[in-house]
Amino acid sequence: DNIEASIDPGDDNDFFTYDGLAGDSYTVNALYKSGSLDLIIRIYNEAQDLIEDINNTSEAGDESVTFDVTEDGVIFIEIASLNSASSGNYEVNALTVNKAD
């Protein structure tokens, strides 16, 4: 499911959770909708260790990251504005792209 959200003010960080299963791969998409957002995606494992940190596009661009889960547990997804400098609206979704056998 897609979730619509916003970063406003620029130092606002949004967090979402997803149940991860060991051996699965997931893709998280943050889709720019409006404003001056330069989106960043951070992925944390259940112990809140950073496992992915991605910002590939400039302002007003979409971001996407695919990662593997090594153990069952909650995945924390953080969506933020790069350098807390911009605000706007976006849509986020998380997809299982490769299920373990």
CYANA upper distance limits for C-alpha pairs under 8 A (distance plus 0.5 A):
  1 ASP  CA     93 ASN  CA      6.57
  1 ASP  CA     94 ALA  CA      8.21
  2 ASN  CA     91 GLU  CA      6.78
  2 ASN  CA     92 VAL  CA      6.10
  2 ASN  CA     93 ASN  CA      5.33
  3 ILE  CA     91 GLU  CA      5.94
  3 ILE  CA     92 VAL  CA      5.80
  3 ILE  CA     93 ASN  CA      6.94
  4 GLU  CA     89 ASN  CA      7.96
  4 GLU  CA     90 TYR  CA      6.47
  4 GLU  CA     91 GLU  CA      4.85
  4 GLU  CA     92 VAL  CA      7.04
  5 ALA  CA     89 ASN  CA      6.39
  5 ALA  CA     90 TYR  CA      6.07
  5 ALA  CA     91 GLU  CA      6.50
  5 ALA  CA     92 VAL  CA      8.21
  6 SER  CA     87 SER  CA      7.90
  6 SER  CA     88 GLY  CA      6.09
  6 SER  CA     89 ASN  CA      4.69
  6 SER  CA     90 TYR  CA      6.35
  7 ILE  CA     11 ASP  CA      8.16
  7 ILE  CA     12 ASP  CA      5.99
  7 ILE  CA     13 ASN  CA      7.30
  7 ILE  CA     14 ASP  CA      7.92
  7 ILE  CA     37 LEU  CA      8.36
  7 ILE  CA     80 ALA  CA      7.34
  7 ILE  CA     81 SER  CA      7.52
  7 ILE  CA     86 SER  CA      8.34
  7 ILE  CA     87 SER  CA      5.53
  7 ILE  CA     88 GLY  CA      5.95
  7 ILE  CA     89 ASN  CA      6.87
  8 ASP  CA     12 ASP  CA      6.35
  8 ASP  CA     86 SER  CA      8.43
  8 ASP  CA     87 SER  CA      5.53
  8 ASP  CA     88 GLY  CA      6.94
  9 PRO  CA     86 SER  CA      8.05
  9 PRO  CA     87 SER  CA      6.44
 10 GLY  CA     80 ALA  CA      8.48
 10 GLY  CA     81 SER  CA      6.56
 10 GLY  CA     84 SER  CA      5.14
 10 GLY  CA     85 ALA  CA      5.64
 10 GLY  CA     86 SER  CA      5.20
 10 GLY  CA     87 SER  CA      5.34
 11 ASP  CA     80 ALA  CA      8.04
 11 ASP  CA     81 SER  CA      7.44
 11 ASP  CA     83 ASN  CA      8.42
 11 ASP  CA     84 SER  CA      4.82
 11 ASP  CA     85 ALA  CA      7.53
 12 ASP  CA     80 ALA  CA      7.18
 12 ASP  CA     81 SER  CA      8.14
 12 ASP  CA     84 SER  CA      7.87
 13 ASN  CA     78 GLU  CA      7.17
 13 ASN  CA     79 ILE  CA      6.43
 13 ASN  CA     80 ALA  CA      5.23
 13 ASN  CA     81 SER  CA      7.98
 14 ASP  CA     78 GLU  CA      6.09
 14 ASP  CA     79 ILE  CA      5.72
 14 ASP  CA     80 ALA  CA      6.91
 15 PHE  CA     76 PHE  CA      7.18
 15 PHE  CA     77 ILE  CA      6.00
 15 PHE  CA     78 GLU  CA      5.04
 15 PHE  CA     79 ILE  CA      6.99
 16 PHE  CA     76 PHE  CA      6.35
 16 PHE  CA     77 ILE  CA      5.53
 16 PHE  CA     78 GLU  CA      7.03
 17 THR  CA     74 VAL  CA      6.94
 17 THR  CA     75 ILE  CA      6.05
 17 THR  CA     76 PHE  CA      5.20
 17 THR  CA     77 ILE  CA      6.51
 18 TYR  CA     74 VAL  CA      6.24
 18 TYR  CA     75 ILE  CA      5.57
 18 TYR  CA     76 PHE  CA      7.10
 18 TYR  CA     77 ILE  CA      8.20
 18 TYR  CA     94 ALA  CA      8.27
 19 ASP  CA     72 ASP  CA      8.19
 19 ASP  CA     73 GLY  CA      6.41
 19 ASP  CA     74 VAL  CA      5.18
 19 ASP  CA     75 ILE  CA      6.49
 20 GLY  CA     24 ASP  CA      7.89
 20 GLY  CA     69 VAL  CA      6.99
 20 GLY  CA     71 GLU  CA      8.14
 20 GLY  CA     72 ASP  CA      6.02
 20 GLY  CA     73 GLY  CA      5.80
 20 GLY  CA     74 VAL  CA      6.20
 20 GLY  CA     75 ILE  CA      6.42
 21 LEU  CA     69 VAL  CA      6.91
 21 LEU  CA     70 THR  CA      8.24
 21 LEU  CA     71 GLU  CA      6.82
 21 LEU  CA     72 ASP  CA      4.87
 21 LEU  CA     73 GLY  CA      7.12
 22 ALA  CA     68 ASP  CA      8.46
 22 ALA  CA     69 VAL  CA      5.55
 22 ALA  CA     70 THR  CA      5.21
 22 ALA  CA     71 GLU  CA      4.64
 22 ALA  CA     72 ASP  CA      5.32
 22 ALA  CA    100 ALA  CA      8.01
 23 GLY  CA     68 ASP  CA      7.15
 23 GLY  CA     69 VAL  CA      6.16
 23 GLY  CA     70 THR  CA      6.34
 23 GLY  CA     71 GLU  CA      7.84
 23 GLY  CA     99 LYS  CA      7.43
 23 GLY  CA    100 ALA  CA      5.44
 24 ASP  CA     68 ASP  CA      6.45
 24 ASP  CA     69 VAL  CA      6.22
 24 ASP  CA     70 THR  CA      8.48
 24 ASP  CA     96 THR  CA      7.47
 24 ASP  CA     97 VAL  CA      8.04
 24 ASP  CA     98 ASN  CA      6.00
 24 ASP  CA     99 LYS  CA      5.12
 24 ASP  CA    100 ALA  CA      5.64
 25 SER  CA     66 THR  CA      7.31
 25 SER  CA     67 PHE  CA      6.03
 25 SER  CA     68 ASP  CA      4.84
 25 SER  CA     69 VAL  CA      6.71
 25 SER  CA     96 THR  CA      6.47
 25 SER  CA     97 VAL  CA      6.04
 25 SER  CA     98 ASN  CA      5.47
 25 SER  CA     99 LYS  CA      7.12
 26 TYR  CA     66 THR  CA      5.95
 26 TYR  CA     67 PHE  CA      6.06
 26 TYR  CA     68 ASP  CA      6.95
 26 TYR  CA     69 VAL  CA      8.30
 26 TYR  CA     94 ALA  CA      7.27
 26 TYR  CA     95 LEU  CA      5.98
 26 TYR  CA     96 THR  CA      4.99
 26 TYR  CA     97 VAL  CA      5.84
 26 TYR  CA     98 ASN  CA      7.58
 27 THR  CA     64 SER  CA      7.37
 27 THR  CA     65 VAL  CA      6.01
 27 THR  CA     66 THR  CA      4.69
 27 THR  CA     67 PHE  CA      7.09
 27 THR  CA     94 ALA  CA      6.14
 27 THR  CA     95 LEU  CA      5.70
 27 THR  CA     96 THR  CA      6.98
 27 THR  CA     97 VAL  CA      7.01
 28 VAL  CA     64 SER  CA      6.12
 28 VAL  CA     65 VAL  CA      5.96
 28 VAL  CA     66 THR  CA      7.02
 28 VAL  CA     92 VAL  CA      7.69
 28 VAL  CA     93 ASN  CA      6.24
 28 VAL  CA     94 ALA  CA      4.86
 28 VAL  CA     95 LEU  CA      6.93
 29 ASN  CA     62 ASP  CA      7.94
 29 ASN  CA     63 GLU  CA      6.35
 29 ASN  CA     64 SER  CA      4.91
 29 ASN  CA     65 VAL  CA      7.24
 29 ASN  CA     91 GLU  CA      8.46
 29 ASN  CA     92 VAL  CA      6.03
 29 ASN  CA     93 ASN  CA      5.93
 29 ASN  CA     94 ALA  CA      6.96
 30 ALA  CA     39 LEU  CA      7.85
 30 ALA  CA     41 ILE  CA      7.95
 30 ALA  CA     62 ASP  CA      6.26
 30 ALA  CA     63 GLU  CA      5.63
 30 ALA  CA     64 SER  CA      6.74
 30 ALA  CA     79 ILE  CA      8.09
 30 ALA  CA     90 TYR  CA      7.04
 30 ALA  CA     91 GLU  CA      6.19
 30 ALA  CA     92 VAL  CA      5.01
 30 ALA  CA     93 ASN  CA      7.37
 31 LEU  CA     61 GLY  CA      7.83
 31 LEU  CA     62 ASP  CA      5.08
 31 LEU  CA     63 GLU  CA      6.99
 31 LEU  CA     90 TYR  CA      5.88
 31 LEU  CA     91 GLU  CA      5.51
 31 LEU  CA     92 VAL  CA      6.69
 32 TYR  CA     37 LEU  CA      7.74
 32 TYR  CA     39 LEU  CA      8.16
 32 TYR  CA     60 ALA  CA      6.40
 32 TYR  CA     61 GLY  CA      6.19
 32 TYR  CA     62 ASP  CA      5.68
 32 TYR  CA     89 ASN  CA      7.12
 32 TYR  CA     90 TYR  CA      5.11
 32 TYR  CA     91 GLU  CA      7.19
 33 LYS  CA     60 ALA  CA      8.33
 33 LYS  CA     88 GLY  CA      7.94
 33 LYS  CA     89 ASN  CA      5.72
 33 LYS  CA     90 TYR  CA      5.28
 33 LYS  CA     91 GLU  CA      7.51
 34 SER  CA     60 ALA  CA      7.85
 34 SER  CA     88 GLY  CA      5.85
 34 SER  CA     89 ASN  CA      5.58
 34 SER  CA     90 TYR  CA      7.45
 35 GLY  CA     60 ALA  CA      7.91
 35 GLY  CA     86 SER  CA      8.37
 35 GLY  CA     87 SER  CA      6.47
 35 GLY  CA     88 GLY  CA      4.50
 35 GLY  CA     89 ASN  CA      6.87
 36 SER  CA     59 GLU  CA      6.61
 36 SER  CA     60 ALA  CA      6.43
 36 SER  CA     86 SER  CA      6.02
 36 SER  CA     87 SER  CA      6.18
 36 SER  CA     88 GLY  CA      6.38
 37 LEU  CA     59 GLU  CA      6.01
 37 LEU  CA     60 ALA  CA      5.99
 37 LEU  CA     61 GLY  CA      8.30
 37 LEU  CA     81 SER  CA      6.64
 37 LEU  CA     86 SER  CA      5.51
 37 LEU  CA     87 SER  CA      5.58
 37 LEU  CA     88 GLY  CA      5.91
 37 LEU  CA     89 ASN  CA      8.07
 38 ASP  CA     55 ASN  CA      8.48
 38 ASP  CA     57 THR  CA      7.90
 38 ASP  CA     58 SER  CA      6.24
 38 ASP  CA     59 GLU  CA      4.64
 38 ASP  CA     60 ALA  CA      6.44
 38 ASP  CA     61 GLY  CA      7.27
 38 ASP  CA     81 SER  CA      6.00
 38 ASP  CA     82 LEU  CA      6.11
 38 ASP  CA     86 SER  CA      7.09
 39 LEU  CA     55 ASN  CA      7.13
 39 LEU  CA     57 THR  CA      8.47
 39 LEU  CA     59 GLU  CA      7.92
 39 LEU  CA     60 ALA  CA      8.38
 39 LEU  CA     61 GLY  CA      7.81
 39 LEU  CA     62 ASP  CA      7.71
 39 LEU  CA     63 GLU  CA      7.18
 39 LEU  CA     79 ILE  CA      7.39
 39 LEU  CA     80 ALA  CA      6.35
 39 LEU  CA     81 SER  CA      5.43
 39 LEU  CA     82 LEU  CA      6.49
 40 ILE  CA     53 ASP  CA      7.83
 40 ILE  CA     54 ILE  CA      6.27
 40 ILE  CA     55 ASN  CA      5.37
 40 ILE  CA     63 GLU  CA      7.52
 40 ILE  CA     79 ILE  CA      6.32
 40 ILE  CA     80 ALA  CA      5.83
 40 ILE  CA     81 SER  CA      6.41
 40 ILE  CA     82 LEU  CA      6.27
 41 ILE  CA     52 GLU  CA      8.25
 41 ILE  CA     53 ASP  CA      6.34
 41 ILE  CA     54 ILE  CA      5.84
 41 ILE  CA     55 ASN  CA      7.27
 41 ILE  CA     63 GLU  CA      7.68
 41 ILE  CA     64 SER  CA      8.22
 41 ILE  CA     65 VAL  CA      8.13
 41 ILE  CA     77 ILE  CA      7.61
 41 ILE  CA     78 GLU  CA      6.27
 41 ILE  CA     79 ILE  CA      5.42
 41 ILE  CA     80 ALA  CA      7.21
 42 ARG  CA     50 LEU  CA      7.56
 42 ARG  CA     51 ILE  CA      8.16
 42 ARG  CA     52 GLU  CA      6.03
 42 ARG  CA     53 ASP  CA      4.96
 42 ARG  CA     54 ILE  CA      6.99
 42 ARG  CA     77 ILE  CA      6.47
 42 ARG  CA     78 GLU  CA      5.50
 42 ARG  CA     79 ILE  CA      7.07
 43 ILE  CA     50 LEU  CA      6.44
 43 ILE  CA     51 ILE  CA      6.10
 43 ILE  CA     52 GLU  CA      5.45
 43 ILE  CA     53 ASP  CA      7.01
 43 ILE  CA     75 ILE  CA      7.49
 43 ILE  CA     76 PHE  CA      6.29
 43 ILE  CA     77 ILE  CA      5.37
 43 ILE  CA     78 GLU  CA      6.83
 44 TYR  CA     48 GLN  CA      5.50
 44 TYR  CA     49 ASP  CA      5.70
 44 TYR  CA     50 LEU  CA      4.94
 44 TYR  CA     51 ILE  CA      5.90
 44 TYR  CA     52 GLU  CA      7.61
 44 TYR  CA     75 ILE  CA      6.37
 44 TYR  CA     76 PHE  CA      5.47
 44 TYR  CA     77 ILE  CA      7.04
 45 ASN  CA     49 ASP  CA      6.03
 45 ASN  CA     50 LEU  CA      7.27
 45 ASN  CA     51 ILE  CA      7.23
 45 ASN  CA     73 GLY  CA      7.83
 45 ASN  CA     74 VAL  CA      7.01
 45 ASN  CA     75 ILE  CA      5.46
 45 ASN  CA     76 PHE  CA      6.79
 46 GLU  CA     73 GLY  CA      6.13
 46 GLU  CA     74 VAL  CA      5.44
 46 GLU  CA     75 ILE  CA      6.30
 46 GLU  CA     76 PHE  CA      7.66
 48 GLN  CA     76 PHE  CA      7.90
 52 GLU  CA     65 VAL  CA      8.34
 52 GLU  CA     67 PHE  CA      8.01
 54 ILE  CA     63 GLU  CA      8.02
 54 ILE  CA     64 SER  CA      8.25
 54 ILE  CA     65 VAL  CA      7.35
 55 ASN  CA     63 GLU  CA      7.12
 55 ASN  CA     82 LEU  CA      8.24
 56 ASN  CA     63 GLU  CA      7.16
 57 THR  CA     61 GLY  CA      6.03
 57 THR  CA     62 ASP  CA      7.39
 57 THR  CA     63 GLU  CA      7.31
 80 ALA  CA     84 SER  CA      7.73
 81 SER  CA     85 ALA  CA      6.81
 81 SER  CA     86 SER  CA      6.34
 81 SER  CA     87 SER  CA      7.39
 82 LEU  CA     86 SER  CA      7.95
